[in-house]
Amino acid sequence: MNKNEFAPTAPMGWNSYDYYCTAVNEEEVKANADYMAEHLLPFGYQYVVIDIEWYSNDAATDDQYQYIPFGDNEMDAYSRFQPSPARFPSSADGTGFTKLAAYIHAKGLKFGIHIMRGIPRKAAHDHCRVLGTEETADKIAEPSSICGWNPDMYGVKNTPAGQAYYDSLMQMYADWGVDFIKCDDICDTWTYRESNHNTFTGWEETRMIHRAIMKTGRPIVLSLSPGPAQLPRAYEYAHNANMWRITDDFWDSWELLKPMFWRCETWLDHVKPGCYPDCDMLPVGMIGGKFQDHNERMTAFTKDEQKTMMSLWCMFGAPLMIGADLTQMDDWTLTLLTNRDLLSMLDGKHHGTQVLRDDRQAVWMNVCQEEKEISLGLFNLSEEEREIAVTEKDLEEAGLYQEIPGMSKSDLEGRRFVESWGGEAAAMQNGELRALVPAHGVRVYKTRFLPR
């Protein structure tokens, strides 16, 4: 079994964080799963992921802390967090997320959870047991390795007993029916930026978690957070995980979206089946509802900015995790998320390339060699509507003719393209494709090359 087989295409689904923060409950997860099964599963969305603090009994009621220091957290006798029965009633019998996972699986979907790197600090302080060993949690905990923004965990030492802890944890998740794990405080974080990672056990813990997942025999997709990921560690990420965040938390702000072009440019050579640099959730639709400020709102992105985000994520080949409350989904956002032209680029056969970029514009090319299909994305990064052009020479230098053997310069001239968002036709004229693009907007043109 190869971990790359766990995610042959970029994972697509829903994550609870952008709307529900630390407070999502079982009823809300089921309601979002119901919507996904009916409206999004036919388009490839399948993962239902419960984000952070599902083990907290009081996270939903505290207005002072997002992450409560030594809060009332559910934990078993072997130092492993359990779902809060107050929020997830089906777990009250001690079977964890087994029943909720079964509900989601019955709908043809897959089930995921968020975890924090490490072992609960409470388990270490109380000298709780580690399953399969004679050790207690305090013996495997690294007390100098604490997340800077969530105080729940200590790092885990790379010892046989430390590995046994992760083995028991991943086996428990496999027994529950977990298909996807988002592990936090492990990819990279500002906490360790000035310390040369002397107290950061995340690199070793990534390997320990990977080994533990492989031992279960269950194909559990592993996603690493937060970012930005470190490019020199690309091999580590690809060897041990399926997804890794290339940005810090991404929200509905142009000031965060525009730099994603640089981030995608940096990581585009590392996108391949089973390995996906992760641009974070899509903050579209209704978000922010259960955060401390109770700031429920429609995304602050304009419609053009949302098209830009969706186009970039798909042309790059990133996972698509929706952050909205799906139960409040509007028709326009559903149309945005189900654009088949864009989603087809995530089939594992397409390859994205940045053709050019400066402060005002970017052009991307996405090619499927098998289908002889070409998509060109013309992105306006400026504050005003403007014309953007891509030339045949630009495409040649970006490797188009290597991507589609047998295609020549003459094949492009006069070629008909169709715009993926609006359906308008365009053509290569005088060696270039040119379009008027709104501020912060995009035009994506698609064609298929048929040899003469």
C-alpha positions as CSV (number, residue, x, y, z in Angstrom):
1,M,0.0,0.0,0.0
2,N,1.4,3.4,-1.0
3,K,0.2,6.6,0.7
4,N,-0.1,8.3,-2.7
5,E,-2.8,5.9,-3.6
6,F,-4.9,7.4,-0.7
7,A,-5.6,10.5,-2.8
8,P,-5.1,9.9,-6.5
9,T,-6.9,13.2,-7.2
10,A,-6.9,16.4,-5.1
11,P,-9.2,16.0,-2.1
12,M,-12.5,17.9,-2.3
13,G,-15.0,18.5,0.5
14,W,-16.1,20.6,3.4
15,N,-14.4,21.7,6.6
16,S,-16.3,23.1,9.5
17,Y,-13.9,25.8,10.7
18,D,-14.7,28.9,8.6
19,Y,-18.3,29.0,9.9
20,Y,-18.4,26.9,13.1
21,C,-14.9,27.6,14.5
22,T,-14.4,25.4,17.7
23,A,-18.1,24.9,18.3
24,V,-19.6,22.6,15.6
25,N,-21.9,19.8,16.8
26,E,-23.2,16.5,15.5
27,E,-26.5,17.9,14.2
28,E,-24.7,20.6,12.2
29,V,-22.2,18.1,10.8
30,K,-25.0,15.9,9.6
31,A,-26.9,18.8,8.1
32,N,-23.8,19.8,6.1
33,A,-23.2,16.2,5.0
34,D,-26.8,15.9,3.9
35,Y,-26.4,19.0,1.7
36,M,-23.1,17.8,0.3
37,A,-24.5,14.3,-0.6
38,E,-27.4,15.9,-2.5
39,H,-25.7,18.9,-4.2
40,L,-21.9,18.5,-4.3
41,L,-21.1,14.8,-4.3
42,P,-21.9,14.5,-8.1
43,F,-19.2,17.0,-8.7
44,G,-16.5,15.2,-6.7
45,Y,-16.8,16.8,-3.3
46,Q,-16.8,13.9,-0.7
47,Y,-14.8,14.7,2.5
48,V,-16.7,16.0,5.5
49,V,-14.1,17.3,8.0
50,I,-14.7,18.3,11.6
51,D,-12.2,20.9,12.5
52,I,-10.5,21.8,15.8
53,E,-11.6,21.2,19.4
54,W,-14.2,18.4,18.9
55,Y,-13.2,17.0,22.2
56,S,-13.9,20.2,24.2
57,N,-17.0,20.3,26.3
58,D,-16.9,24.1,26.9
59,A,-15.3,25.6,23.7
60,A,-18.7,26.5,22.4
61,T,-19.6,28.6,25.5
62,D,-16.4,30.6,26.2
63,D,-16.1,34.2,25.0
64,Q,-12.7,34.9,26.4
65,Y,-10.6,32.2,24.8
66,Q,-10.8,30.5,21.4
67,Y,-8.7,27.7,22.8
68,I,-9.3,27.3,26.6
69,P,-6.1,26.5,28.6
70,F,-6.7,23.1,30.4
71,G,-10.3,23.2,29.5
72,D,-12.9,20.5,30.1
73,N,-11.8,18.0,27.4
74,E,-12.9,14.4,26.9
75,M,-10.0,11.9,27.1
76,D,-9.9,8.1,27.5
77,A,-7.6,6.1,29.8
78,Y,-4.9,5.9,27.2
79,S,-4.2,9.7,26.8
80,R,-6.4,10.0,23.7
81,F,-9.0,12.7,23.2
82,Q,-12.6,11.6,22.6
83,P,-15.5,13.5,21.1
84,S,-17.5,15.7,23.5
85,P,-20.7,13.8,24.2
86,A,-22.5,17.1,24.9
87,R,-21.8,18.1,21.2
88,F,-21.7,14.7,19.7
89,P,-24.3,12.6,21.5
90,S,-23.6,9.4,19.4
91,S,-20.2,9.2,21.1
92,A,-21.6,9.0,24.7
93,D,-21.4,5.2,24.6
94,G,-17.6,5.3,24.2
95,T,-17.5,4.5,20.5
96,G,-16.0,7.8,19.5
97,F,-17.0,9.0,16.1
98,T,-17.9,5.5,14.9
99,K,-21.7,6.2,14.5
100,L,-21.2,9.7,12.9
101,A,-18.7,8.2,10.4
102,A,-21.1,5.5,9.5
103,Y,-23.8,8.1,8.9
104,I,-21.5,10.0,6.5
105,H,-20.3,6.8,4.8
106,A,-23.9,5.7,4.2
107,K,-24.3,8.8,2.1
108,G,-21.3,7.9,-0.1
109,L,-19.1,10.5,1.6
110,K,-15.8,10.3,3.5
111,F,-15.2,11.3,7.1
112,G,-12.4,13.5,8.4
113,I,-11.2,15.1,11.7
114,H,-8.8,17.7,12.8
115,I,-6.1,16.9,15.4
116,M,-3.3,18.7,17.1
117,R,0.2,17.4,17.0
118,G,1.3,15.8,20.2
119,I,-0.2,14.3,23.4
120,P,-2.6,16.1,25.7
121,R,-0.8,18.1,28.4
122,K,-3.4,16.9,30.9
123,A,-2.5,13.3,30.2
124,A,1.2,14.1,30.9
125,H,0.4,16.0,34.1
126,D,-1.9,13.1,35.3
127,H,0.6,10.4,34.3
128,C,-2.0,8.7,32.1
129,R,-1.2,5.4,30.4
130,V,0.0,4.8,26.9
131,L,-1.6,1.8,25.2
132,G,0.7,-1.1,24.4
133,T,3.6,0.1,26.7
134,E,4.5,0.3,30.4
135,E,5.2,4.0,29.9
136,T,3.0,6.9,31.0
137,A,2.3,10.1,29.0
138,D,4.8,12.2,31.0
139,K,7.6,10.0,29.9
140,I,7.0,10.5,26.2
141,A,5.9,14.1,26.3
142,E,8.3,16.9,25.3
143,P,7.3,19.8,27.6
144,S,9.4,22.4,25.7
145,S,7.3,21.8,22.6
146,I,4.0,23.6,23.0
147,C,1.9,25.1,20.2
148,G,2.0,28.9,20.5
149,W,-1.7,29.4,19.8
150,N,-3.4,26.3,21.2
151,P,-2.3,25.1,24.6
152,D,-3.8,21.6,24.5
153,M,-0.7,19.5,23.7
154,Y,2.9,18.7,24.4
155,G,5.1,17.3,21.6
156,V,5.9,13.6,21.5
157,K,9.4,12.2,21.7
158,N,10.6,10.0,19.0
159,T,11.0,6.9,21.1
160,P,9.4,3.4,20.9
161,A,6.8,4.4,23.5
162,G,6.2,7.7,21.6
163,Q,5.6,5.7,18.4
164,A,3.3,3.4,20.3
165,Y,1.2,6.4,21.4
166,Y,0.7,7.5,17.7
167,D,0.1,3.9,16.7
168,S,-2.7,3.5,19.2
169,L,-4.1,7.0,18.2
170,M,-4.2,6.3,14.5
171,Q,-5.6,2.8,15.0
172,M,-8.4,4.2,17.1
173,Y,-9.2,6.7,14.3
174,A,-9.1,3.9,11.8
175,D,-11.5,1.9,13.9
176,W,-13.8,4.9,14.1
177,G,-13.9,5.0,10.2
178,V,-11.8,8.1,9.7
179,D,-10.7,8.7,6.1
180,F,-9.0,12.1,6.5
181,I,-6.8,13.7,9.2
182,K,-5.9,17.3,9.3
183,C,-2.9,17.5,11.7
184,D,-2.2,21.0,13.0
185,D,0.9,22.7,14.5
186,I,3.1,20.4,12.4
187,C,3.6,21.7,8.8
188,D,5.2,25.0,9.9
189,T,4.4,27.8,12.3
190,W,5.6,31.2,13.4
191,T,6.1,29.8,16.9
192,Y,9.4,28.1,15.9
193,R,10.6,30.5,13.4
194,E,13.4,32.0,15.6
195,S,14.5,28.9,17.3
196,N,15.9,26.8,14.4
197,H,13.2,24.3,15.5
198,N,15.3,23.2,18.5
199,T,12.2,22.6,20.5
200,F,9.9,21.7,17.6
201,T,9.4,18.0,17.3
202,G,7.1,18.3,14.3
203,W,9.4,16.9,11.7
204,E,9.8,13.7,13.6
205,E,6.2,13.6,14.6
206,T,5.2,13.8,10.9
207,R,7.1,10.7,10.2
208,M,5.7,9.0,13.3
209,I,2.1,9.8,12.3
210,H,2.8,8.6,8.7
211,R,4.2,5.3,10.0
212,A,1.2,4.9,12.3
213,I,-1.3,5.4,9.5
214,M,0.4,2.9,7.3
215,K,0.3,0.3,10.1
216,T,-3.5,0.6,10.3
217,G,-4.0,-0.6,6.7
218,R,-6.7,2.1,6.2
219,P,-6.2,4.6,3.5
220,I,-6.3,7.8,5.6
221,V,-5.4,11.0,3.8
222,L,-2.9,13.1,5.9
223,S,-3.1,16.9,5.7
224,L,-0.5,19.1,7.4
225,S,-1.2,22.5,8.8
226,P,-0.6,25.4,9.3
227,G,1.7,27.1,6.7
228,P,3.5,28.5,5.1
229,A,5.3,25.2,4.3
230,Q,9.0,25.3,3.8
231,L,10.1,24.6,0.3
232,P,13.4,22.9,1.3
233,R,11.2,20.4,3.2
234,A,9.2,19.5,0.1
235,Y,10.5,15.9,0.1
236,E,9.5,15.5,3.7
237,Y,6.0,16.6,3.0
238,A,5.6,14.5,-0.1
239,H,7.0,11.4,1.5
240,N,4.9,11.5,4.6
241,A,1.7,13.3,3.8
242,N,-0.9,13.9,1.0
243,M,-1.5,17.7,1.6
244,W,0.5,20.5,3.2
245,R,-0.4,24.1,3.7
246,I,1.5,26.6,1.7
247,T,-0.1,29.6,3.5
248,D,-1.2,30.6,7.0
249,D,-4.9,30.7,7.6
250,F,-6.5,32.0,4.4
251,W,-9.5,34.4,4.7
252,D,-11.8,36.5,2.4
253,S,-9.3,39.4,1.7
254,W,-7.7,40.4,-1.6
255,E,-4.6,41.2,0.4
256,L,-4.4,37.5,1.1
257,L,-5.5,36.2,-2.3
258,K,-3.1,38.2,-4.5
259,P,0.0,36.7,-2.8
260,M,-1.3,33.2,-3.5
261,F,-0.1,33.6,-7.1
262,W,3.4,33.8,-5.8
263,R,2.9,30.9,-3.5
264,C,1.4,28.7,-6.2
265,E,4.3,29.7,-8.5
266,T,6.7,28.5,-5.9
267,W,5.1,25.1,-5.3
268,L,3.7,24.2,-8.7
269,D,6.4,21.7,-9.5
270,H,5.4,19.6,-6.4
271,V,1.8,18.9,-7.4
272,K,1.4,15.3,-8.4
273,P,-1.1,12.5,-7.7
274,G,-1.1,11.8,-3.9
275,C,0.8,15.0,-3.1
276,Y,-0.9,18.4,-3.0
277,P,0.4,21.8,-1.8
278,D,-2.7,23.1,0.0
279,C,-4.0,26.7,-0.5
280,D,-6.4,26.3,2.5
281,M,-10.2,26.4,2.7
282,L,-12.4,28.3,0.3
283,P,-14.0,31.2,2.4
284,V,-17.1,31.5,0.2
285,G,-20.8,31.7,1.1
286,M,-21.8,32.2,4.7
287,I,-18.9,32.2,7.1
288,G,-17.9,33.3,10.6
289,G,-21.1,32.3,12.4
290,K,-19.8,30.6,15.5
291,F,-16.6,32.6,16.1
292,Q,-16.2,34.6,19.3
293,D,-17.5,37.8,17.7
294,H,-20.5,36.0,16.2
295,N,-19.7,37.7,12.9
296,E,-21.9,35.7,10.6
297,R,-21.4,37.2,7.1
298,M,-21.4,36.5,3.4
299,T,-17.8,36.3,2.2
300,A,-16.1,39.7,1.7
301,F,-14.7,38.5,-1.7
302,T,-16.4,40.0,-4.7
303,K,-17.8,37.6,-7.3
304,D,-14.8,38.3,-9.5
305,E,-12.4,37.6,-6.7
306,Q,-14.2,34.3,-6.0
307,K,-13.8,33.3,-9.6
308,T,-10.1,34.2,-9.5
309,M,-9.7,32.1,-6.3
310,M,-11.5,29.1,-7.8
311,S,-9.7,29.4,-11.1
312,L,-6.3,29.6,-9.5
313,W,-6.9,26.7,-7.1
314,C,-8.1,24.5,-9.9
315,M,-5.4,25.4,-12.5
316,F,-2.7,24.9,-9.8
317,G,-4.2,21.6,-8.8
318,A,-5.0,22.4,-5.1
319,P,-7.4,20.6,-2.9
320,L,-10.9,22.2,-2.6
321,M,-12.3,22.4,0.9
322,I,-15.4,24.6,1.2
323,G,-15.5,26.7,4.4
324,A,-19.1,27.9,4.1
325,D,-22.1,26.7,6.1
326,L,-23.5,24.5,3.4
327,T,-27.1,24.7,4.8
328,Q,-27.1,28.4,3.9
329,M,-25.6,28.0,0.4
330,D,-26.9,30.4,-2.2
331,D,-27.4,29.5,-5.9
332,W,-24.5,31.7,-7.1
333,T,-22.0,30.1,-4.8
334,L,-23.2,26.7,-5.7
335,T,-22.6,27.5,-9.3
336,L,-19.2,28.8,-8.5
337,L,-18.2,25.6,-6.8
338,T,-19.6,23.3,-9.5
339,N,-18.0,24.7,-12.6
340,R,-17.2,21.5,-14.5
341,D,-14.6,23.1,-16.7
342,L,-12.6,24.1,-13.7
343,L,-13.2,20.9,-11.7
344,S,-12.0,18.8,-14.6
345,M,-8.5,20.1,-14.0
346,L,-8.4,18.1,-10.7
347,D,-8.8,14.7,-12.3
348,G,-5.1,13.8,-11.8
349,K,-4.4,14.0,-15.5
350,H,-4.1,17.8,-15.9
351,H,-1.0,19.8,-15.2
352,G,-0.8,23.5,-14.4
353,T,2.0,26.0,-15.3
354,Q,2.4,29.7,-14.6
355,V,3.2,31.3,-18.0
356,L,3.9,34.8,-16.7
357,R,3.3,37.1,-13.7
358,D,3.9,40.6,-12.5
359,D,2.2,42.9,-10.1
360,R,-0.7,43.6,-12.4
361,Q,-1.4,40.3,-14.1
362,A,-0.8,36.6,-14.2
363,V,-1.3,34.0,-16.9
364,W,-1.7,30.3,-16.2
365,M,-1.8,27.3,-18.6
366,N,-3.4,24.0,-17.7
367,V,-3.0,21.0,-20.0
368,C,-4.3,17.5,-20.2
369,Q,-2.0,15.6,-22.5
370,E,-4.3,12.6,-22.7
371,E,-7.3,14.7,-23.8
372,K,-5.2,17.2,-25.8
373,E,-7.0,19.9,-23.8
374,I,-5.6,23.4,-23.1
375,S,-7.0,26.0,-20.6
376,L,-5.6,29.5,-20.4
377,G,-6.3,31.6,-17.3
378,L,-5.9,35.4,-17.7
379,F,-5.9,37.0,-14.3
380,N,-6.1,40.7,-13.6
381,L,-4.3,41.5,-10.4
382,S,-4.7,45.3,-10.7
383,E,-7.3,47.7,-9.4
384,E,-8.8,48.6,-12.8
385,E,-10.3,46.7,-15.7
386,R,-7.7,46.1,-18.3
387,E,-6.7,44.0,-21.4
388,I,-4.5,41.0,-20.8
389,A,-2.9,39.0,-23.6
390,V,-0.9,35.8,-23.9
391,T,1.1,35.1,-27.0
392,E,2.0,32.0,-28.8
393,K,5.6,32.6,-27.9
394,D,4.7,32.8,-24.2
395,L,3.0,29.4,-24.5
396,E,5.9,27.9,-26.3
397,E,8.4,29.1,-23.6
398,A,6.0,27.6,-21.0
399,G,6.3,24.2,-22.6
400,L,3.0,23.9,-24.5
401,Y,4.5,21.9,-27.4
402,Q,6.3,19.5,-25.0
403,E,3.0,19.1,-23.1
404,I,1.1,18.2,-26.3
405,P,3.4,16.5,-28.8
406,G,2.4,17.0,-32.4
407,M,1.1,20.5,-31.8
408,S,2.7,23.3,-33.8
409,K,2.6,27.1,-33.9
410,S,0.3,27.0,-36.9
411,D,-2.2,24.9,-35.0
412,L,-2.8,27.8,-32.6
413,E,-3.5,30.5,-35.1
414,G,-7.3,31.0,-35.4
415,R,-8.0,28.3,-32.8
416,R,-11.4,28.7,-31.1
417,F,-11.4,28.9,-27.3
418,V,-14.5,29.0,-25.1
419,E,-14.6,31.0,-21.8
420,S,-15.3,28.7,-18.8
421,W,-17.2,31.2,-16.7
422,G,-19.4,32.9,-19.3
423,G,-19.3,30.7,-22.4
424,E,-18.0,33.5,-24.7
425,A,-15.9,32.4,-27.7
426,A,-12.4,33.8,-28.5
427,A,-9.6,32.9,-30.9
428,M,-5.9,33.2,-31.2
429,Q,-5.4,36.1,-33.6
430,N,-2.0,37.3,-34.9
431,G,-0.2,35.0,-32.4
432,E,-2.1,36.1,-29.3
433,L,-5.2,35.6,-27.2
434,R,-6.4,38.8,-25.8
435,A,-9.3,39.6,-23.4
436,L,-10.7,42.5,-21.3
437,V,-10.6,41.3,-17.7
438,P,-12.3,43.1,-14.7
439,A,-10.2,44.2,-11.7
440,H,-9.3,41.3,-9.5
441,G,-11.0,39.1,-12.1
442,V,-10.2,36.3,-14.5
443,R,-11.0,34.9,-17.9
444,V,-10.4,31.1,-18.4
445,Y,-10.3,30.0,-22.0
446,K,-10.5,26.3,-23.0
447,T,-9.9,24.4,-26.2
448,R,-9.1,20.9,-27.4
449,F,-6.4,20.1,-29.9
450,L,-7.4,17.6,-32.5
451,P,-4.6,16.5,-34.8
452,R,-5.2,17.1,-38.5
